[in-house]
Amino acid sequence: MPAKTIKVDSAAEAYLTVLKDRGVDYLFGNAGTDFPSIIEGLSKSLTGEGSAPTPVTVPHENLGVAMAHGYFVSTGRMAAVMVHVNVGTANAICGVMNAARENVPILMTSGRTPLTEEGFDGSRSLYIHWGQEMFDQASTLREMVKWDYELRNGKQIETIVDRAVTVAMTEPRGPVYLSLPREVLAEKPGDFTYQSPTRRVPARAAAADPNALDEAAEILAAAENPLIITSSMGQNRAAVPALESLAERFALPVITYRPRYVNIASDHPMHMGYEPGAYLPEVDAVLTIDCDVPWIPSLHKLNPDANVIQLGSDPLYENYPVRGFPCDLGIRGSSATALPQLEEAMAVREASGKARIDARRSRIADIKGEQAAANQARIDKISSGAAAMDNAWVAHCLAQVKEEDDILVSESQLALANMSLRKPGTFFGTSPSGGLGWGLGAGLGVKLGQQDKRVFCVVGDGSYMFGNPTPAHFVSAAYDLPVLTVIMNNKMWGSVRKATLGLYPEGAASSANQAPLTYLDPAPEYHKIVEASDGYGEEVKQPEDLPAALERGLKAVDVDKRTAVINVNTTYDDAAAKADAVR
């Protein structure tokens, strides 16, 4: 195989060269005293001496990991993150948890405080180099990564980088962690030889068992009331048209429960919305596709006689300690290849089930008509002044300005039923880990990966604060990544309020003016934070003012190339929250 030999002044230069050669285009960095050799190597690459990923300075670790997360889901290309020893690793863990639960590959790296007190290039030279050492630095995040290692010698670089990349990119994907001691990075190898292209590549996704797919086809074809539920299938965009074809042909209704991607076009005739609870008591067959939590057992009651099929690259979510959903048939395999095979298997049974399919198609059309009428009634109520501005109104107004190719990133309770989300790769939602602060960084990462696309980022007020807005807006300005951010500001942690009302619907918290640890009032003027980074900010208090405010925000983004923040004062409906909690 072809080999390349280059002259390098440090092991760090060799490391950066291999990263770039293996397709890692960006290194999101929050630097510390462990970085000198990395910074020197990056500096040389910027002058044309050597090769390295493009460095992006990110002044908070969680933001950097979220950017790498957003970059991958928008491009399919893994990025690297480097943080400062143990303290930077600790700050990054929330983002790593989000990536792990969403099967997002990230090369998560950190420096390691110098191993030696003296005698080597890179030995300890600062007071903090003693206090930052740990017996096992990787233990802080080991449960959330697929693989971890500490680089021990510069001669290992090619092998270790290849190991990290291939493990991260093999299904089910996920983050990996590599710590880099300062002395090792400062080694002077002189000549460095590596293979290019590499002979170490990720394993291909497994194909589903044809016999299992035939069994699934038999179950679904015989069902009167089948239901498909998915959340994350659309990470593989090739699976979306496959699901749309299967669902349309056999009138299989699809619920996208807590979606993180466009899994099926929102206006597809078989897309039945975002909540499965009302349908579960009557279903006789359920197919979950790449869906970690298809329903909430304490709230949603499944027909006990229903057959449940779970399909995905990790259908049982083996890293979840407790997950007790029924699984009468589990099928491991890529949904993108399994679904066309499932359609073929069902095709041989199509004629005998035509009457059932036709009747089901008619019922689903009626249900979708009722859903559309209910959604419109909610909007009409707000536009007439009979109800206050809520997340449905925000979604409705966004839908008026969002074009089909625009990308929406949401870390919020945005009412997706009032949005048009049709194309794969145009919607990204927050990880089921729920580590707040993902949205702002993910939006920037998506924009970095799709610089020709318009990006909307919708967050709650709590999520905005957790998202480190000052560093986020700094990165946006420094790297020309204008994003339109909409804050749904209800002056509280709505999910916490909803959970409390669900458990204590008539309790003291339900009647308190402001229940403890829930409210974020008085609210800061969030829209002014972006102005410190030359962005555009505006507050919206009345529903009729939101459309024009969004247009002004888009002008700032599209014409002026500035990030815009629209701070929308929304209401919180306790009655609706109680209803949701028991639905």
N, C-alpha and C positions, 0 to 999 in steps of 0.2 A: 504493500500500500504506500501511497506517496507520503513522504516525510519532509518536514520543513525544519531548518535549523536557523535560529536567530541569535543575535548577541543581546544579552540583557544585563542590566546592572544590578538587578535584584530579583528574588523569587516572586515578588509582587508583580513585576513586569510580565514574567512568564504566566502567572495566574491570570492576569487581565487579558493577555493574548489568547489563552485557551478559552476563556469565557466568550470573547468576541467570536472566535472561530466556531464555537458550538452554538451560536445563534442567540446569545444573550446580548441584546442591543442596548439595554439601559441598566445602569447601576444607580439606584436611589440610595443616597448616602446621608447619614447624620454623623459627622466625623468626631473623633476624639484623639487622644494622644497615642492610640494604637495605629493610626492611619498614615504616618509619615511616608512609608514606602509605597502605599497605595496612591497617595497624593502625588508623589514624585512620578510614579508610573503613568498616572492619568495625565499629568502635565506634559510628559514627553509625547504621549499619544496625540495630544491636542496640537503639538507642533509638527506632527508628521513622523515622529520617531516612534515607531511601534504601533500596536493596535490595541484597542480597549473598548469596552462599552462606553456609551455616552454617559457622563456623570450628571446627575441631577441632585442638587443640594436641597434637602428636605429638612427643615428645622424641627421636626418632631417624628419620632420613630413610628408611631401608629399611623401617621399620615403617609409615611413612606411605604409601609406595607400595604395600606389601602390603595395607593397608586399602583403598586405592582399587581395587586388583585384586579383593579380596573383595567390595567393594560392587558393582562392576559385574557380576560373575558371578552375584550373587544377585538383582540388580534389573534388569539391562539398561541402567542409567543411568550415564553417564560422570561421574567425579568429577575434581576438580583437586587437584594437589599443588603446594605452593610451598616451596622450600628456599633456603638461604642461599648465594648466589653460587656460586663454583667449588667450594668445599669441600663444601657441601651437595649439589651435583650429583654430586660424586664418591662421596659416601656413599650416594646413591640409585641408583647405576648397577646394582647387583645386582638390585634390584626392577624396574627398567626392563627389564633383560634378560629377567626372568621374564615380564613383561607382553608383551613383543615376541614371544617365541616362542609365547605362548598366544593371540595376537591379541586382547589386551585393550586397549581404548582408554582412555587416561589423558591428561589435559591436564597434562603435567609442566612446571612452571614454576620459574624461579629468579630471584632478583634478580641484578643485575650491579653490580659495584663501580662507584662513580660515574665517569662518563666524564671529568669536568672537575675540575681542582684548585681552582677558585674561580669565582665569578661567577654561579652559578645556584643556585636552590633545589635542594637535594640534592647539591651539590658535596661533594667529599671533606672530611671533618671528623674522621676518626679515623686513627690510625697504620696500621691494617690495610688501609685503602683502596688503598694502593699495592701491597702484596704479594699482594692477592687478584685483581689484574687479569691476564687472559690475552689472548693474541692472538686466540684462537678458543675461547671457553669451550664452545660447543656441540660442538666436535670430540670431546670426551670421551665423548659418547654418540650421536654422529650415526649410527653404523652400526646402532643399535638403535631408532631412531625413524623414523616415516614422513615426517616433515617437521620442520624447525626454523627458527626465525626470532628476530631480536632486534627488539623494538618500538622504533621510532625516533622516533615522534611521536605525541602524544595523539590527533591526528586520524585515525590509522590504527586505533584500537581496535576499532571494530565490524567492519571488514573482516578484521583479523587474528584476532580471536576466532572469527569465522565460518569462516575458513579452517582454523584449528586444529581446530575441532569437526567440520567436515564431512570433513576428511581422516581424522581419527581414527576416525570412525564409519562410513566407507565400507569395504565388504569388499574384501580381507581387512583387518580392523580392526587397530589397534595404537596405541601411545603416540606422542604428538607433544611437541615441546619448544619452549618460548617463554621467552626471557630478557627481563628487565624492568629497564632501567637506572633508577637512583634519580632522576635528574633528570627523566626522562620521566614517571615516576609522580607526581612533585611538580608537574608543570605545572598551571596554573590556567585551565582552559578556560571557566569561567563557565557558559554554556548548553551542553548536550550533547544532540544529537538523534540518535536511532537508530530503525531500523525494528523494529516488533514487531506481528505475528510476522515473523521474518526470511524473506527470499526465497532464502536460501542454505541448502540442505538436503543431507544426505548422498545419494550416488547409491544407487539401489536395487540389491539383489543381482542378479547376472546369472542369467538362466535357462539351464539346460543345453540343449545342442543336441539336439533330438528325434531326429535321425538317429543321433547317437552313443548315445543311450539305447536306441534300437532295436537297435543293434549289441550293446550290453551285454546286453540282454535275450536276444538270440540265443545269446550265449556262455554265460550263466548257465543258460538253459533246457536247453541241450544237455549241460551238465556232469553227470557222475555224482557228483563229490565237490567241489562248490563250497564256498567259505569266504568269509565277510565278516569284515573286521578293521577296527575303529575305535578311536579314542582320545578325540577331542575333539568328535565330532559333536553331543553333547548340550548344547554351549554354546547352540545354537539348540534350545530345548525342543520346538518344533513338529516337529523331525525325529524325535524318539523314537517317537511312535506310528506314524509313517510307516515306520520301520525295523521295528518290531514287527509291523506288518501284513504287510509284504513277507516277512519271515523266516518267519512262521507259515504264511502261505499256501503258500509254495513249499518249505518245509522247508530253509531256508538257514541253516546254523549260523553263529553270530556269536561272535567272540572280541573282548573289549574289552581290548586290550593297553595296559598302562600308562594306564588311564583317568583322565581329569581331570574327568569328569562322569558322571552316569547316562546312558548311551547306549542301554541296553535294560534292562528290569527284570531283576534278578539271578535271579528265579525263572521267567523266560520260558522256555518249552520249547525255544527255539532258542538260548538263551544257553549257550555251551559253556565259559565260564570266561575265564581271564585270560592264558593262555599258548598261543601258536600253534604252538610248535616241533614238538610230536608229530604234528601234522596236515599240516604243509607237504609232506612227501615224497609224500603220496598225493593231494593236491588236484589238480584239473585246471582250476580257475578260481578266481581270487581277486578280490574286490571290496574295495578299501580306501576308507573314507569318512572324510574329515577326519582322516587318520592320517599323521603325519609319519614315524614309524618303525614299520612294520608287523611287522617281525621283525629279528633281528640276523644278518646274513649269515654272520658268522664262526662262529655257534653253531647257527643254524637253516638247514636245507637245503631249499629249495623245489624241488619237481618241475620240472625244466628245461622240460618241455613244457606247464606250466600257463600259461594266459592270465591276465594281470594287468590289471585295470581300476582306475584311480585316479580318484576322484570327490571334489570339494570346491571351495570358493571359491578355493583356491590349491592345486590337486592335486599340483603338483610342488614345492611349498615353495621358491619361487624365491630366497628369501633365505638358504637353506642352501648354503654353498659347495660341499660335496660331499654328494650324495645319489643313489646309483646303483641304486635299486630298479627292477626291470623295470616298464615301462609300455607294454603293448600297445595300450591305449586310455585316453587321458586325457580327462576330462570336467570342464570348469570350470562350476560352478554351485552354487547353494544346495542343500544336501542336503534341506532341508525341502520344497522344491518338486520336486526331481529324483526323489526316491524314490517318491512317488505316481505320477509319470509312468512310472518304471521298472516299477512293479507293473502298470500298465495295459498296457505293452508286453509284459510276460511273460504276461499273462492270455490273450492270443490263442494262446499256445503251451502253455497249461496242460494241455489235454486229452491232447495227444500225449505229455506227460511224466509222466502221472499215476503210472505204475508206479514210475518213478525216484523221484518225490517221496515216495510211500508207503514205499518201501524205506528211503529216507534218513531219514525221520521215525522209523522204528522203530530204526535204528542209533543215531540221536542220543539217543533215549530211553534206550537201553542205556548209552551213554557217560555220560549225566548221572546215571544210577543208580550207576554205578561211582564217579563223582566224589563224589557225596553220601556214599557208604559210606566212601570214603577220608578225607574231611573229618571225618566223625563218628568214625572210628577214631582220628584224631589227637587229637580232643577227649577221647575216652574214655581214652586213654593218659595224658593229663595229669590228668584228674579222678581217676583211680585211683592217682595218685602214681608211675606208672611213667616219667614224663617231666617235665622242668622246665617252668616257665611260659614261653611264647613268644608271638609275635605272633598266632598262631592262637587261643590261649586269650584274649588280650585282645579280639580281634574277637568271639569267641563270647560273652564276658561283656557286651561293649557291645551286642551284638545282643539280649540279654535285656532291656535297659533302654531302648534307643532305639526310639521310636515312629516310625510311618511318615512323619509330617510333620517330624520332627526333621531337622536338617541336620548332616552330617558333613564336616569339613574335615580332610584328612590330608596331612601332610608326614612320611611314615613308610613303613615296610614292612609296614603292617597287612595281615593276610591277608583280603582282601575276599571270598574264597570262603566265609568263615565269617560274613559279614554279610548282612543283608537290605537291599538298596538298590533300591527299586522305582520311586519317583516322580522324574520329572525335576526338577532343581533342588534335590535333597537330598544331593548329594555333590559335593565339589570337591577335586581333587587337585592336586599341585604341578606347576609348569611343567616342560616338558622341558629348559629351560635349567639347572635344578637349582641355582639360587642359594639356598643354605640361608638359613633365617630367615624364609621366607615364611609358614609356618603360623600363628604367633600373630597376626600382623597381618591375614592373610586371614580368620581366624576372627572377629576384631573387626569387620572390614569387612562380613562376612556378617551378623553380629548387628546392626550398625547399619542394614543394609538390610532386615532381617527381624526386627524387635524383638519380634514376637509369637511367634517360633519359638525352640525350644530348639536351641542350637548346641553340638556336640561338636567338639573340636579334638584330633587325635592327632598327636603329634610324637615324633621320636627325641630322645635326650638331647643329641646334637650340634646338632640343629635347634633345640631349646629354647634352648641357649646363643646360637646365631646369631640367634635371634628377638628378642633384646633384651628379656628377660623383665621387667626393672624398668620400662622405659618402657611395655611392653605392659600390665602389670598396673596401672600408673598410669592409662593411658587407660581401661581397663576400669572402674576405680573412679570416675574423674572424670566419665565419660559414661554411667554406669549400663548397662554392656554385659557382664553376667555370662555367662561361657562356662565349660563344663566341659572342662578340658584334661587329657589323659592323656599322660604321658611314658612311652614304652617305653624304659626305661633299661637298656641292655645294656653300659654303661660302655665303649663304643667307637664308632668310626665303622664301622658294619657294612658299608656299601657299599665302603669302602676295603679292608676285610679281605676281602670277597668278590672284589673285583677282583684283589687280590694272590694269593689262592689259585687263582683262575682261570688266571692267567698262570704261577704257580710252585706247582703243587699239591703237589709234594714238596720245595719249597725250604726255606731256613732259616727264613723267616717262618712257614711252616706248623707248625713244631715249636717255635717260640719261645713262651715263657710270655706275653710281651707284646711283639709286634712293634713296632718304632719307628713313631711318628707315627700310630698307629692307636687306641691305648687312651686312655680318658678316666677313668682310675682313679688315685687315689681320687676317687670321684664326690662332688660337692657334694650337700648336702641340698636338692635343687631345690624340694621342696615347701614349704620355709620362705621362699623368696623372695616368694611371693605374700602371705604374712602381713604383710609390710611395707606392703602396700596394702589391708589389712583383708580379705584373701581367706582361703579355707579350703584347707589343705594336708594331705596324708596320704601316707605311704609304704606300699607293699604289697610284702611279700617272699614270700608264699606264695600259690599259685594259689587256694586255697579262700577266701582273705580278700578277693579282688578284688570279687566281687559286692556284698558289704556296703559296701565302700569306695566303690564307684560310687554306691550309693544315698545314702550320706552326702554325697558330692559333689553329687549332684542336689538334695538338700535345701538345701544352701547356695545353689545357683544358683536354684532354683525358689521357695523360701520366703524365704530371707534376702536374695536378690538380690546375692549375692557371687560373684565368680569363684572357682572351685575348681580345684586342681591335684592330680591323683592320680599320684604318682611310682611307677611299677610296675617292679620289678626283674625284667627278662626275661633269658633265656639266649640265647646265640648258638651255633648248631649248625654247626661247621666242615664236617661231612660233608654236611649239606644244602646249604651254600654251595658246596661243590665240585660237587655234583650240579647245582645251579642254573646254575653257570658254564659247564657243557658241555651243558646241555639243548637 
